Amino acid sequence: MRRSRRPVSARVRILTAILTVAGIGLALVGGVTFLVQRQQVLAEIDDRLGNQVERLHSIAADGDPDAPSGPVSLTVDRYADVDAYLQEVVARLVPARTEASFAVVDGSAPIASSTLSGFDVSDDEAFVTRVREDTADGGIRRGTALTDAGTLRYIAIPVSVEGDTRTGVYVRAVDLDASLAPVTTAMTTYVVAGIVVLGVIGIVGWFVTGRLLSPIRHLRETAAAISLEDLSARLPTAGNDDISDLSRTVNSMLDRLEGSVDTQRQLLDDVRHELKTPITIVRGHLELMDPRDQADAAAAREIGIAELDRLARLVEDIDLLAAAEGEQYAMASVRLDQLTARLGELIAVIPDHRWSLAHVSRGRIIGDADRLLQAWLQLADNAAKYTPPGSPIEVGSVLDERGARLWVRDHGPGIPRAARHRIFRRFDRADTKRAVGGSGLGLAIVDAIAKGHGGSCSVDDTPGGGATFTIHLPQTTVDLPAPVRAGHVVMQREATA
């Protein structure tokens, strides 16, 4: 089986990008600097070679202010021929250490400088021949030639003397390699220094990128360590940069995930516990039932159907609770007085109690009207179950600067203070001895709907005895489109009845 190639790590990619950019930058700076310095040296050499023309004129005039200074070809009375003039020129114009000079007259041997300074290229036949060919038309020529002595930059100046039919050529050459040696040395030093700098950047960058990417590595290790059995791993959040913000966001996500998993586990544990009782009851009656006794079989059948009905109600309530906790709310503007009036119509048909609307507020809230009505109606049904028949039950709504409150007030036995912290939990009741039907999920559903709207539930004593259950919806000022994620409620108070 062919193994897939391991991808290049982000650390290597970042370091490669840094070194590439740094290398290109150093190369551009070094290249431009080298070219500028080289052009400066070449310009200086051309100036030096160009000055040779003026110096030839100066020697030809020999201090005579009336001597012409135009072309090199001069009428000089004191020079008998071209040889004499060029020999004096070669003798007087002493070349520097990196320069060479000589002269040629037609086909005769070159006239070389007898001084010890400079270097001699008069014996380079190829170069001498090139000079003769270049000046065959009588014009001054500049050029660059590759010779045995190295690369030369030269100027060839044709010379003629009146009365002499021969033509001479004075040649001045500069060793480019020697002249450019400081620039080349500086460039070599720059290249070596650039390589060292890149190496230092690579070493420092390796450790810096490793430190910067360490939170990402911790994130990967934490993600690999997380499982359904252990969701407690968290990332360090020291600092105030983007990586720290990412760590905090991931930790918040893990908190929500752990809370969701814990909720699901609790629900499964509760459901498993609740299912054991009806299963045990049905199984026990079936095992003890005498199939030949019709009365016993009919009694077992009735018990079995009753327990199955209770299981069906339990499944329906679990489904309602899951929907309430799933944050699937159709948020819209709801008139509170209409919602209260609708609740009054629904509770009026619940028997054995005297129902009344004690307070109706006017105004608008943002929420899911069906879910709010479901939670409010559940509180009313719960009050009807746990209060004596014939007792009064009041419902009402309030809207003020603190938010909206939807309440149900009964006059029954009330809720003991010690039990108030757990009555909104799943399958929990304030009085387990009371034979009241239901799955124990009613108040848990109410609490889930209230939290889904960003609110909460509470229970207080009713003056004179009884309990008052209230759904609190907070006041906010942020307009939210519908549908939106549950957790925010916007209210606009119009008036209070």
N, C-alpha and C positions, 0 to 999 in steps of 0.2 A: 504494500500500500504506500502510495506516495505521500510523504509528509508535507504539510503546508509550511511555507517559509515563515519564520518568526518576524513579525513586523518591527520596523525600526522604532525604537522608543522615542517619546517626545523629547527627552533630554538630549539624545543624539541629534535629532532634527533641529532643535533650537540652537545647539552649539554649532552645528554645521552652518546654519544660516548666519549666525554671528561671525564665524570665521570667514565665510564667503564674502559677506559685506565688508568686513575689515580688510580682507585681502584685496578686494577690488579697489577699495578706497586708497590703500597704500600703493597699489600699482599705478593708479591714476595720478596720484600726487608725485610719486617718484618719476613716472614717465614724463609728465609735463615739466617737472623741474630739470630733468636731464636734457630734454629738448631745448628748453630755454637757455640753459647754460652752454650747451653745444653751439647754439646759434650765436650766442654772444662771443664765444671763442672764434668761430668762423668769421664773424663780422670784424673782429679785431685783426685777424690774419689778413683779410681782404684790405683793410685800411692800411696795414703795414706794407702789403704788396703794392697798393696803389700809390703810396708815397714814393716808391722807387722811380716813378716817372718824373716827379718834381726834382728828385735828387740827381737824376741824369741831366736834366736841364740845368741844374745848378752847377754841375761839374763842367758841362759844355760851355756855360757862360763864364765860369771861373771868376765870379765876382763882378763881372761887367754889367752895370745896370742897364745898359742899352741893348743887351743881348736879347733876342726874341725868346719867349717862353711858351710858344705854341707847340708844334709837333716836335717829336724827338729828333727828327732829321734836321740837323742844323748845318749852317755854314760857319765852320770854325776855322779861322786862319791859322791858329797855332798848332793844329793837329794835321799831320801830313796825310794820314789815312785812317781808316776805320780801326785797324789793329791797334794803333797807338792810343786812340781814344778809348777803346774797350779795355785795353790793358790797364790804363789809368783808372777807369771806372771800377774794374774788378779789384784793383789794389786799394782804392780809397773806400769803397762801400764794403766794409768788413761785415761778413754775416755773423749773426748771433749763434748761440749754441745749437739751437734747433733749426737753423737756416743753412741754405747752401746757395752759392752763386757761381755762375760761369758765363762765358760768352763764346759764340761761334761766329765765324766769318766764312760764308759760303761753304766750301767743302773742306776748309782747313781744320786742324785739330782744335778742340775746345780750349779756350783760355780759362784756366782754373785759378782760384784764389790761392795764394801762397801762404796765407796766414794759418795758424793752428786752430782758430775758432771755427765753429760750424762743422759741416760734413761735406764730403765731395761726392757729387753724382755725375761729374763730367765724363766719367768713364762708362756710364750706362748708355750704350749705343742706342738701345730702343727708345729711351727717353729723349736723347739728343735728336734722333730722327723724328720723333713726334713733334718736338719743338719746331724743327725746320719746316715740317709740313704744315703746322698750324699757322706759321707766320709767312707762308709763301706769298700771300696776297698783300703783305706789307702792313697789316693791322695788328694792334696789340691784342694779345689773347690771354685769358685767364682759364685755368682748368685744374682738374684733379687727376693725378696719375698714380697707378699702383706700380711701384718699382721695387728693385731688390733692397733698397734702403728703407722701404716702407711706403705708406700712402703720403703723397706730396701734394700740397696746394701751391701752385706756381703762377707766375706772370712772365710772359715772354714779350719783350719790347724790341721791335726792329729799330736799327740804328744805321744811319748813312751819313757820310761826310762828303761835302762838295769837293769835287775833284777826284773822288775815288768811286769807281763804278761798282765796287763790291757792297754787299749789304750784310751787316752784322746783326746779331740778336743777343740782347742781354737777358739772362734768365735768373730769376730769383725764386727760390722754392722754400717752403716751410714744411717741416715734418708734422703732419696732422696727428699722428699717433702720440708723439711726444707732447704736442701742445694740448691735446685732449686728455693726456694722462691724469691730471688732477680731477677732471670731471669724471673720468672713468673710475678712478679710485673712490671718489665720493659716492658714485652710484653703487659701486660694489659694497662699500660700507653701509649704504642705505639698505641694500637688499638683505645683507646679513642682519642688520638691526631690525628690519621688517620681519624676517623669519623668527627672530628671537621674540619680538613683540607678539606675533601670532601665537607662538608657543605659550607665552605668558597668559595671553587672552584665553587660550584653550584650557590651560590648567585652572586659572581662576574661574572661567565660565563654567567648567565642569562642576566645581563645588558650589558655585552660586546657583546654577540651574537646579542642582540636586536639592539645595535648601529650599528654593522657591517651589519646586514640584513635590516636596515632601508631603504637603497636605493632600495632594492628589494621590500619592502612594498610600497615605493613611486612609483616604476615602476608599480606594480599591481594596485594601486589606479589611477595612470595616465592613464593606459590602460583602466580601467573601465570607466573613465570619458570621454574618446575620443569617439566622434560620428561624423557622416558626417556633422552635423550642427556646431560642434565646434572641430576643430583640432589644437587649439592653445596651449593646455597643453604641458608643457615641464618638463624635469627632471633637478634637480640641478646637476651641474657637477664639484663641488669643489673637489679638490684632484687629485692625480696622480696614483691611484691604478686601479686594474682590474674592480672594481665596477664603478669607475668614467669613465673608458674607455667604459664600457657597456652603461652607461647613455649617453655618447656623441654619441655612435653609434645609440642608440634608438632615440635620438633627431634628428640626421641626417636622419634617416629613416622617422620620423614624418614630417620633413621639406620636404622631397621628396614626401611623401604622400599628404601633404597639397598642395604642388605645383601642383601635378597631379590632385587632386580634383578641385582645383581652375581653372586649365586649362580646365578640362572637363565642369565645370559649365559655364565658359566663352564661350566655344564652343557651349554648348546647348543654352545659351542665344542668341549668335549670330545667330545660325541656326534658332531658334524660330523667331527672328526678321526678318531674310531674308525670311522665309517661309510666313510670314504674307502678304507681298506685292503681290506675285503672286496669293495667295489664294484670297486676296481681289479683285484683278483685274479680275480673272476668275469669281468669284461670282457676281461681279458687272455687268459684261457683260451678264452673264446668266440671271440675274434678269431683265435687261433692254432689253434683246433680244426679238424681236417679232417673235415667231416661224412660223407665217404665211408669214413673209417676208424672202424669200430665200436669198436675199443679206445680210440682217442683220444677219441671222443665219450663213451664210458662213463667215462673218467677225468675229462673236463671236467664231466660230470654229477655225479660224486661230489664233486669239488671245490666245485662250485656249491651242492650240498645242504649240505655241511659249513659253508660260509661263511654260508648262509642260516640254518642252525641256530645259528651263533654270533651272528648278528644277532638272532634270536629271543630267545636268552639275554640279550643286551645290552638289548633292550627290556624284558624281564621285570625285570632288575636295576634299570633306570632307574625302572620303575614302583614297585619296592620302595623305592628311595631317595626318590622323591617322596613316597610314603606315610609313610616314616620322618621326613622333614623337614616333613611337613604337620601335625604335632602332633595327630594323631587317635589319642589313646590312651584306652583304657578302664581308668582307674585303679581299683584295688581292693586289698584286703588279700591278700597272697600269702605262703604258708608257704615259707621259703627251703629247708628240707630236702626238701619235695615237689618244688620246682622243680629242685633239684640231682639228685634221684632220677630225675625225668623226663628230664633231659639224659642221664644215664647209660644209660637205656633206649634213647634214640635213637642215641647214638654207638656203642653196642655192635655195630651192624650195619655200621658203616663198615669195610671190609676192610683188610687188609695192615698193621694196627697193633695194639699191645697197649694197650687202654684201661683206666683205673682211676680210681676216685673217691678222691682222696688226702685230702680233707677235706670234711666236710659240717657246716654250721652250722645250728642250729635258731633259729628266730625268725620274725618277720613283717616284711615290707616292704610299702609301698604302691607299686604300679606296675602296668604292663600285662604280665601273665604271658606272653602269646603273643609280644609284642615282645621281652621280655627273653630268652625262650627262643630266639627267632629269632637275636638278636645273639650269644648264647652259642654256639649251634650253628654259626653262621658262623665263629666263632673256631676251633672244633674242626675244621671242614671245611678251613679255611685251613691249620691245623697239619698235617692229614693230607696235603695237597697238597705241602707244602714240606719234608717230612721223609722220610728214607729209609724204604722199606717195612720192616716188622718192628720199627721203633723204638718205644719206649714213649711214651705221651702221657697225662699226668695232668690231671684237672680237679678243681676244688674251689670251695668258697664259704666266706667268712669274714664274720662280723657282729660288730662291736664298737662302741665309742663313737665311732669316726671314720666309721662307716657300713658299707655292705656292699661286698664285693669278689667278683666272679665271675671266675675265672681259668682259663686253659688253659696248660699247661706242656709244651713238647715238647723233644726232645733232638736237634734237627737242626742245620743250619749256623748258625742264629741270624740276627739282623738287624744289619747294620753300624750303628754309632752315627750315621754321617753320613746314613743313609737313614731313621732313625726319625721324623724330623720330617715326612716326606712320605708315609709308607705309608698314612695314613688319608685321603689325598686321592683324588679321583676318578681312575680309570684309571691309578693310579700303582702301581708294584711296586718292591720293594727291589732285585730283580735282574731286569732286563729281558731278560737273555740266556737265562733259564730258560724252557723250553717248557712252561709250565703253563697249562692251559685256564682260562678265566674272563674276565670283562669288566673286571676291575680295580675293581669297585665294591663288593666284599664288605666290606672294612674301612671304606669310606666309609659303608656302611649301618650297620655296628656303631657307628661314631662318632656318626651321626645319632640312633640310638636312645638311646645313652647320654646325649647332650646333651638329648634330648627328656625324659629323666627327671631332668635337672638334674645329671648326672654327666659323666664323661669316660672316655677310653680311654688306656692306656699300654702300652708294651712294655719289658721288661727282659731281662737275660741270665739264663739258667737255669744254676745251678751245674753245672759239668761240661760245659757247651756246650748251646746251644739258645736258645729264646726263650720268654718267659712273657708272654702277653697278658692284660690285666686290665681289666675294666669296673668303674669306681668309681662307687658310688651314695652321695650324701651323706646324713648324718644330720640330720634336722630334727625339730621338735616341733609342727608345725602340722597338725592334722587336716584333710584335704581330702575333700569328697564325691566320689563317682565318678558319671559321668566328670568329669574336670577338665582344665584346660589343662596340658599337659605342662610340665615345668620345675621341679616340686617333688616330692620323695619324702619320705614319712614312714615311719619304721621303729620297731619296738618289739622290743627284744631280749628273748627268753625265756631262751635258754641257748645255749651254744656247745659243740659236740661236742668 
